[in-house]
Amino acid sequence: MRDRIQRNAGGKNGRISGCVSESRDRASNQAPSSASGIHPQKISGRSNHRSPAGKGIPPMKNTMRYGDFLATIQFSEAAGCFGGRIEGIDDLISFEGCSVEDLRRAFHEAVDDYQDLCRSTGKLPQRSYKGSFNVRIHPELHRRASLKCRQIGISLNQLVKIALEKEVGN
Protein backbone atom coordinates (compact mmCIF):
# COMPACT_ATOMS: atom_id res chain seq x y z
CA MET A 1 0.00 0.00 0.00
CA ARG A 2 2.95 2.34 0.54
CA ASP A 3 2.91 3.26 -3.15
CA ARG A 4 -0.70 4.38 -2.78
CA ILE A 5 0.22 7.13 -0.32
CA GLN A 6 1.59 9.91 -2.44
CA ARG A 7 2.89 13.40 -1.85
CA ASN A 8 0.72 16.04 -3.39
CA ALA A 9 2.68 18.95 -4.85
CA GLY A 10 -0.03 21.44 -3.85
CA GLY A 11 -0.19 23.15 -0.49
CA LYS A 12 2.47 24.72 1.63
CA ASN A 13 3.14 21.61 3.72
CA GLY A 14 3.14 19.02 0.93
CA ARG A 15 -0.05 17.22 1.96
CA ILE A 16 -0.20 13.45 1.92
CA SER A 17 -3.17 11.82 0.25
CA GLY A 18 -4.12 8.26 -0.42
CA CYS A 19 -6.92 5.86 -1.04
CA VAL A 20 -6.90 2.17 -0.23
CA SER A 21 -9.11 -0.35 -1.93
CA GLU A 22 -9.04 -4.03 -2.85
CA SER A 23 -10.40 -3.28 -6.33
CA ARG A 24 -9.71 0.42 -6.94
CA ASP A 25 -6.95 2.93 -6.36
CA ARG A 26 -8.12 6.56 -6.43
CA ALA A 27 -5.67 8.90 -4.71
CA SER A 28 -7.20 12.34 -4.42
CA ASN A 29 -7.59 15.21 -2.01
CA GLN A 30 -11.32 14.60 -1.77
CA ALA A 31 -13.35 12.27 0.40
CA PRO A 32 -13.57 8.64 -0.75
CA SER A 33 -15.87 7.99 -3.74
CA SER A 34 -16.36 11.70 -4.43
CA ALA A 35 -13.76 11.67 -7.21
CA SER A 36 -16.16 9.59 -9.30
CA GLY A 37 -19.02 12.05 -8.74
CA ILE A 38 -20.67 9.78 -6.18
CA HIS A 39 -21.35 11.66 -2.99
CA PRO A 40 -21.22 9.44 0.09
CA GLN A 41 -24.14 9.53 2.48
CA LYS A 42 -23.01 10.41 5.96
CA ILE A 43 -23.90 7.87 8.59
CA SER A 44 -25.37 9.58 11.62
CA GLY A 45 -23.24 9.40 14.74
CA ARG A 46 -26.39 9.35 16.82
CA SER A 47 -29.03 6.71 16.70
CA ASN A 48 -32.64 7.12 17.72
CA HIS A 49 -33.12 3.40 17.28
CA ARG A 50 -33.09 1.01 20.19
CA SER A 51 -31.23 -2.28 20.06
CA PRO A 52 -33.23 -4.77 17.98
CA ALA A 53 -35.31 -6.96 20.28
CA GLY A 54 -33.02 -6.12 23.21
CA LYS A 55 -30.15 -8.13 21.72
CA GLY A 56 -27.59 -5.78 23.21
CA ILE A 57 -26.39 -4.44 19.86
CA PRO A 58 -24.71 -1.08 20.47
CA PRO A 59 -25.97 1.97 18.57
CA MET A 60 -24.32 2.63 15.21
CA LYS A 61 -21.63 5.25 14.87
CA ASN A 62 -19.59 6.60 11.99
CA THR A 63 -16.11 6.19 13.47
CA MET A 64 -13.44 3.51 13.86
CA ARG A 65 -10.38 3.44 16.12
CA TYR A 66 -6.99 1.85 15.58
CA GLY A 67 -4.33 2.62 18.17
CA ASP A 68 -4.30 6.38 18.68
CA PHE A 69 -5.99 7.01 15.33
CA LEU A 70 -9.64 7.79 14.66
CA ALA A 71 -11.36 7.55 11.29
CA THR A 72 -14.72 8.86 10.17
CA ILE A 73 -16.72 6.52 7.95
CA GLN A 74 -19.23 7.19 5.17
CA PHE A 75 -21.27 4.88 2.97
CA SER A 76 -21.98 5.31 -0.73
CA GLU A 77 -25.17 3.48 -1.62
CA ALA A 78 -24.51 4.01 -5.34
CA ALA A 79 -21.03 2.45 -5.17
CA GLY A 80 -21.98 -0.09 -2.52
CA CYS A 81 -18.81 0.68 -0.56
CA PHE A 82 -17.68 2.32 2.64
CA GLY A 83 -15.11 5.08 2.64
CA GLY A 84 -13.13 6.48 5.52
CA ARG A 85 -10.78 9.30 6.39
CA ILE A 86 -8.20 9.43 9.18
CA GLU A 87 -8.90 12.38 11.48
CA GLY A 88 -6.57 14.32 13.79
CA ILE A 89 -3.61 14.43 11.40
CA ASP A 90 -2.26 17.24 9.23
CA ASP A 91 -2.51 15.12 6.08
CA LEU A 92 -5.40 13.64 4.13
CA ILE A 93 -5.46 9.85 4.23
CA SER A 94 -8.56 8.11 2.94
CA PHE A 95 -9.37 4.42 2.49
CA GLU A 96 -12.29 2.28 1.40
CA GLY A 97 -13.71 -1.21 1.47
CA CYS A 98 -16.84 -2.95 0.24
CA SER A 99 -17.34 -4.86 3.50
CA VAL A 100 -16.75 -3.94 7.10
CA GLU A 101 -13.79 -6.33 7.26
CA ASP A 102 -12.28 -4.85 4.05
CA LEU A 103 -12.78 -1.36 5.48
CA ARG A 104 -11.16 -2.30 8.80
CA ARG A 105 -8.20 -3.94 7.03
CA ALA A 106 -7.75 -0.91 4.73
CA PHE A 107 -7.89 1.45 7.74
CA HIS A 108 -5.24 -0.55 9.61
CA GLU A 109 -3.00 -0.67 6.50
CA ALA A 110 -3.43 3.07 5.93
CA VAL A 111 -2.47 3.86 9.54
CA ASP A 112 0.51 1.48 9.52
CA ASP A 113 1.80 2.86 6.22
CA TYR A 114 1.25 6.45 7.34
CA GLN A 115 3.23 5.80 10.53
CA ASP A 116 6.03 4.22 8.47
CA LEU A 117 6.08 7.25 6.17
CA CYS A 118 6.15 9.64 9.14
CA ARG A 119 9.03 7.71 10.73
CA SER A 120 11.02 7.74 7.49
CA THR A 121 10.53 11.50 7.04
CA GLY A 122 10.87 12.49 10.71
CA LYS A 123 7.34 13.90 10.84
CA LEU A 124 5.07 13.60 13.88
CA PRO A 125 1.95 11.66 12.81
CA GLN A 126 -0.58 13.35 15.09
CA ARG A 127 -1.76 16.92 14.55
CA SER A 128 -0.44 19.37 17.12
CA TYR A 129 -2.88 21.57 19.00
CA LYS A 130 -2.07 24.96 20.46
CA GLY A 131 -4.36 24.59 23.49
CA SER A 132 -6.75 27.45 22.84
CA PHE A 133 -10.04 27.71 20.95
CA ASN A 134 -13.15 29.87 20.81
CA VAL A 135 -16.41 28.61 22.25
CA ARG A 136 -19.68 30.04 20.97
CA ILE A 137 -22.56 29.66 23.39
CA HIS A 138 -25.92 31.29 24.06
CA PRO A 139 -25.53 34.62 25.91
CA GLU A 140 -27.67 33.37 28.83
CA LEU A 141 -25.39 30.34 29.32
CA HIS A 142 -22.39 32.69 29.16
CA ARG A 143 -23.95 34.88 31.87
CA ARG A 144 -24.73 31.90 34.14
CA ALA A 145 -21.23 30.44 33.67
CA SER A 146 -19.64 33.80 34.47
CA LEU A 147 -21.72 34.15 37.64
CA LYS A 148 -20.82 30.59 38.69
CA CYS A 149 -17.11 31.37 38.19
CA ARG A 150 -17.33 34.49 40.36
CA GLN A 151 -19.22 32.48 42.98
CA ILE A 152 -16.58 29.71 43.24
CA GLY A 153 -13.57 31.93 42.58
CA ILE A 154 -12.24 30.61 39.27
CA SER A 155 -11.89 32.00 35.76
CA LEU A 156 -14.18 31.11 32.87
CA ASN A 157 -11.22 29.34 31.22
CA GLN A 158 -10.76 27.21 34.34
CA LEU A 159 -14.46 26.30 34.35
CA VAL A 160 -14.34 25.23 30.70
CA LYS A 161 -11.17 23.20 31.37
CA ILE A 162 -12.81 21.43 34.33
CA ALA A 163 -15.93 20.68 32.27
CA LEU A 164 -13.87 19.33 29.35
CA GLU A 165 -11.72 17.16 31.61
CA LYS A 166 -14.86 15.76 33.20
CA GLU A 167 -16.44 15.04 29.79
CA VAL A 168 -13.46 13.63 27.87
CA GLY A 169 -11.21 12.46 30.69
CA ASN A 170 -7.71 13.50 31.71
Steps between C-alpha positions, in 0.01 A plus 500: 500500500795734554496592131139612537592775746637778288630849559283764346696791354229749600484671836766657712567189709500241221181320603485123496203337333405144433220260438502131581279248330507132408364575152569870439776751558383863493745734672347844529461787741127439524297267717478137385270435201451871431760497222260292291214746556335273756432688819513278808208509739613588848411246763353671803713482812185495708236236488139541602452128456503261791686171487300251292292281730729584793787299351756735649620634165668836561374805310665566164769762466704635212848459648767232539806493726839341446766577759503876551331563165135578433328476163164631388300266278249567222296269280429543130181317411566553128848344517405246765817577696613664820757776500698640788735782587758513779430795730733694731796511261635781283475288185211352305494121510190326371419131455208286391358151507187326377450309826559592860796261516651648179450849643662406832796336323545803270486736801765300687724488189457874443596579861798262498629638170445859612698435819780342294505803270507739797788307659699503176451876455534599867147641513273470804188306393247669728382857446632745757256720688581839646271463803261786435171526311189716486174374644173643372212462742164663567539833685286375792728197549800735484344719771422202727850354453659836580292535817590144605871578450478812717311299762764223526801722434633368169535639149271411211796323335546287812130409501512393135817297567336323796188425294706365208715283726186360659342428159798359308725383782850604602 
